[in-house]
Amino acid sequence: MHIKEWAKAGCAYLAAAALLLQPATVMAQDQKNEEVTDQKQLVEIARRSSDEVARYTHRVEDFPYLSHEQKLDLLQKRIKYVFVLFQENRSFDFYFGTYPGARGLFSQRPSETPGFYQPIVNTAGDVETISPFLIPQSVKDVNGNTVLLYPEDTDSVNHGHTAIDAKLHLDADHLAHSDRYAFTEEGITGGTLSADGTTYTGPAPTQAQVQKGELVVGHVDCDTAPFMWQYADRFTLFDNFFDTVIGPSTPNAIAMIAGQSGKTQWVKHPELALGGTGTYANGQLPVTGDPQPYWGNALAALLSPPGLFQPTESGAPETKTPSSNLTFASLPLSFMGNQIKNITLNDNNAALDLMDVQSDIQKIFGDNNKPVNWGWFQEGYDHESTDPTSAPQLMPPTSPITTARNTSVMRLIMRPKPWRT
């Protein structure tokens, strides 16, 4: 199953999976109805894939009509956990561009895909055109010998802000042509490509630079990412998603659980647009950077013991200028369910933490839903727990968040309490 009309604007992909108490029945469409032309349709069943998935697939026409209440009852009985997988610094097409039924690389004419053809400068200084290609598992050398390539270990391309701007190639009308990925990735110092991408002046790139330019338009498939393709086959693949901002990890990670990165709070409190001074010097809203957050509460005086700050990445000094306290409504707030009033009564600084969500509290309480526990699991980039002299560092047990830092996986669990950074 996938969602249509996806956007090629992000450097991430989303896949969602439900861990079921038992396999759930999936409603399938007739073969004749698989080709849906109505672009307003958001969800459709993917084409038949594995025999295992087909065992739990039924035609919609053969399934009895279910009311909303009956569907909700089945969901509550059969689904135990819901996982959302969020991958950074790779495009949707890199992993799923050729996934059957997805709106991917070859689901439309090349002319309808901005940037399908990219100019690239060769080692002789001439300009050629490159288009998306599958990174193979192996190639033959000049002597006919097989050389393994290991596409799962491909280098990370340049996703810096300046490089992204150059790759988008905005014209005078701010329309993105998205046709400078290969050339920008080559990283040729002092070289200039003409506006139409046909001629080049400047030093010739090295072979390594050309290969880096080629890599940015390469993609993999189920041979390289079998687990992700199996998740997409068995569960749900999202191919219609947007970055909130072309920027670092923080704003889009926040948007994953809040639906935004602070626009409503900024509208209510315009003084936060520039972040202010002192404690909130790095806390401008909407969030566009990577300010260090506080855990628990954004007021140092209220931390226990006073002055206790959260661990920082890679042993950096503890921050005294964290992000602003994020008070806009979010999923964790909704997950408190009918316990939201009891939970928020324990807030150490309700006047600051809850000033923008009073109506949300009343609405969530009135819906009388049960609380939902949730967790965030994040891969880190420091020493792994199996490395010598490396050990996980835990938050104090009194904290509402338990965090393992400096390991390959950071586990963050928040019980139903007010969402604050």
N, C-alpha and C positions, 0 to 999 in steps of 0.2 A: 504494500500500500504506500502511496506517496501523495504528497500535496503538490498541486500544479502551480504554475506561474511563480517560479522561484526567481530570486534576484542574484545576479552574478556580481554583487557589490561587496561581498564580504571575504574575509580571510579565514573563514571557519565553516564547519558544517555542523548540522544537528541531526542526531538520530535518537529516537525515543523507543524504549522497550518496556514492556510490562512483564514482570516475573509472575507467572500465573500459578495458582494452586493446582490447576489442571489445565490442559490445553483448551483454549477458548474456541468457540466456533467462529469462523471468519466468513463473512457474507461475500460471496463472489458474484461477478457479473457474467452474463452470457458472453461467449466469445464474440458474438456479433455486436455487443455493446462495449467492447473493450476500447475501441477507438472513439473517444468522446471529444467532440468538437466544441462543446460549450465551455468557453474559457472561464466562466463564472464558477464552474464546479471546483470545489476545493479539495475533495478527498475522493480517491478512486482506488479500487482493488488492483493490485499489480497482476501481471500476467502469471499464468501457472508456472511454477518453478519446480521445486523439489517434490518428490513423492511424500516426504514427511509432512510438508506444509499442506499438500493436497488432501491429506487424510482429514484435516479439520476445516476444509473449505466446502461451502454449500452454495448453491444458486440462490439468489435473493428471492426468485419466484417460488422456490420450494420451501421457504421459511415462513412460519406464521408471523402475522403482524404483532409487534410488541409495543405497548404503551411506554411513555417516558418512565413511569414508575417501575414497570417491569424491567426495562433496560438498566435502570439505576440499581435495582435489586440484584440483577445478575452481575453487574460490575462489582458491587460490594462483596458478593459471595465468591467470585472467581478470581479477582485480582488482588494480590497481596501487596506487591510493591510496584512502583513505577520508577523507571530509571530514564534520565535524559542524558545522552552522551553529547558532549560539546567539545569539538576539536579546534584548536587555534592554529593559525599560521599555515593552513592548507585550504585551498578553495574546495568548494563542493565538487567541481569537475575533477579535481586531482584524484579523489577517492571514488566518486560515484558517477563520473561523466558518461560512462557506458553501461550503467546499471539498467537492466531491461525495464522499460516503462517510465523511467525517471526523465524529467525535463533536463537533459544533459547536453553533451557536446554535439551529438549528431541527431538530435530529435527535431531539428529544423534546418533550413538551408544555411550554409555558411554565411551567405550575405546578410542573414537576419541575426547573426551573432557578432556583435561588435568585438573586434580584436581577434577574430578567428584566424586571420592571416597577419603575421607580424614581420616587419622588416628586421633583418639581422645582418650584421657586418661580418664578413669572413676575414680570415687571416691575410688575404691579399688586399683588403680594404674595399672590396666591392660589396654591394648590397644584394642580398637574396631574400626570399620570403620563406618563412617557416610557419607551420600550422600544427595543431595539437597532434601528438603521437603517443602511442603506448610504449612505455619504457619496458623493454624486453627483459626476460630473466637471464638471457645470455646472448652473446654475439660470436661471430667467427672472426678470428684474426686473419692477417694476410697469408698465413700458412695453413688456413683451414682448421685451426684448432678452436675448440669451444672455450670461450672465456665467460665465466659467470659474472653477472653485474650486480646482483643483490639490490634491486630497486627499493627494498624496504629500508635501505640505509642511505637514501638519496640526501644530498646536502640541502640545508634549509636556505631558501632564496631570500633575497633582501626584502624584508617587510618593514623597513624604516619609513618614517612619515614622508621624508623628502623623496625617497625612491618611489613610494606609492603615488605621490602626486605626479611625478614624472611619467610613471607607467600609465596612469589614467589618460594623459594627454588631452587636457581640456582645451577646447577651442575658444574663440572670442565670445561665444554664446554660452560658455560654461557647460558645453555638452562633452561628455567623456567618450572618446573614441576607443580607449582601452587597447591601443595598438603599439605601445612602447615598452611592453614588458621585456621582450627579448633584448632589445637594444639597451635599455636601462640596466638590465641584469649583467650585461657584458662589462659594465663599469669602466668604459674607456675614458681616461682622463684627457680632456682637451679635444675630444671628438664631437662633431656636430652632424646631426642627421637633418636632412631637408624636411620642410613641413609636410610634403607629400610622401616622405619615407622612401624615396627612390635613389637619392644620392647621399654620399657621405664624404666629409672632409676631416682630416685629422690623422693621428697615428693609427696604424693597423692593430687590431687586438691580437692577443696571444691565443694559442689553441685552447688554453684553459679558460680564457674569457669567453670564447665562442661556445664552449661546452656549457658554461654557466648560463649563457643566454638561451641555449637550447633547452636546458633543464626546466626553465620556468614555464614552458608550454608542454611539458611532458605530463603524463598521468599514469596511474596504475589501475589494476582491476582486481577481480576476485582472487587471482593467483598470489598477489602480494598482500592483500588485506582480506583474507578469507573470513575472519571473525566478524568484521564490520559488514561484509556482504551477507553473511548468514543472519546477523541481527536485522538488517534491512529486509531480508527475505521473510523472516519469521515474525517480525514485529512491524514497526512503522518507520518510514524514511521521510524526513522533511526536506523538500527541495524548494520551499518558498519561505525565505527568511531574509532578514536585513540586519546589517550592523547598525547600531545606534550612532556610531561615529567611527570614522576611519582613524583608529588610534590604538592605544595600548590595551592590555587585558582588562583592566579594572572596569571601565564603563560598560563594556559588553557583558562581562560576568555579572555585574549588578543588574543589568537589564534582563538577564536570564531569569532572575527571581523577582524582579520588580516591574518588568514591562517598560522600563524607562531608566534614565540615569540622572534624574533630578530636575527635569524641566518644570514640573508642577511646583516643586518647592522653590525653585528660582523665581517663578512668576509671583508667588506669594511673598517672597523675601528677596527682592532684587538686589539688596545689599550683598548677597552671597555670590553675585555674578563675578566679582573680582577676588573673592576669597577673604577680604579683610586683612587684618594684621594680627600679630601675636599668635594665639592658639590656633586660629584657623587660617594662617597665611597660605596654606596649600589646599584649602578646602573650597575652591570655587565651584559653583554649580551652574549648569549641569556638569557632572563629572566628565572630564576629558583626558585626565592624566592618570598617574599612578600614585596618588598620595597614600601614605601609610594610614591605615585605619586604627582606631582604638578598638579593643575588644571589650564588650561589657558596657562601657559608658564613655562618652566623649569628654567628660570633665575629670581632669586629673585629681582634683580635690576629693572626688567621690570614689576613687578607686581604693581598693583595700589590699595592702596598705597604701596610704596616700603616696602619689608619685610613681606608682607601679605602671609601667608601660608595656605594651605588647612586644613579643619578640619581633625582630626585624630580619629581613632577608640577608643571608650570607654574613651574619654577624655584624651588620652595620649598626652604628650608634642608635640608641632608642630615640624615636622622634618626639619632638616637643611641638611640632606643627602638623597635626594629622588632618585628615579629611574632616569636612563639616559633618555634624551629626545628620544622618539622612532620615528625615521624618516622613517621607512620602510613603503612601500605602504600598504594601508589597505582599507577595505570597506568604512569607512567614507570618505576617500579621493575620492574614486570612486563615492560616493553618491553626491558629489558637482556638478557632471555633467558639463553642458556647462557654469556653473557659476564659475568654479574652478579658472580661472585666476583672475576674479574680487575679489573672496574671498581671495585668497592667496596674493593679492596685499596689504591686510591689515595686513599681518603677521608682528608682532613686531620684529622678528629676523629671517628673511627668510634665511639668510646665514647658520644658524644652523638647523632650522626647516625643510627646504625644499631642503637641499643640495643633498639628495639622491633620490629625487622624481621628478626631473625636466623632465625627459623623460615620467614619468607617467602623469604629468600635461598636457603635450602636447597631449598624447594619449587620455586621458579622455576628454579634450576639443575638440579634433577632432572628437570624437564619437557623439558629439552634443546631448547627452541625457539630459533630464530634471533633475534638482536636486531632490534628494529623502531625505525627513526628516526621522530620525530614533531616537530611544530611547532605553535606557537600564534600566530595572527594576530589582532590586535586593533585596532579602530578607535579613534583617539584624539580628543581634543577641544581640541587646541592649534593652533598655526600649521600650515598645510599646506605641503608641500614646494614648491608652486607660488606661495606667497605671497612677497612681497618680504621680504628680509632673513631668511628662514627657511631653515634647513638641518638635515638629519637629524644627530643626535648619536649616535655609536656607542659601544658598550661597548669596553673594551680588548680587542684580539684574543686575549689569553691567557685571557679568560673563557670558561667552558663555554657561556655563553649569549650570543648576539649580538642586540642590541636596537637598533632605530632608534626614537629618542624624538622627541617634539615634531613629529610628522608626522601626516598624516591616517590613516596605517596604521602600527601598531607591529608589527614582525615579531620574534617570539621563537622562536628555534630552540635546542633543547637536544638534544645528542647523548646517547647512553646513558651517563649518569652518575647518581650518587645524587640523588634528587629532594629538593631543599631550597629553602626560601624565604628 
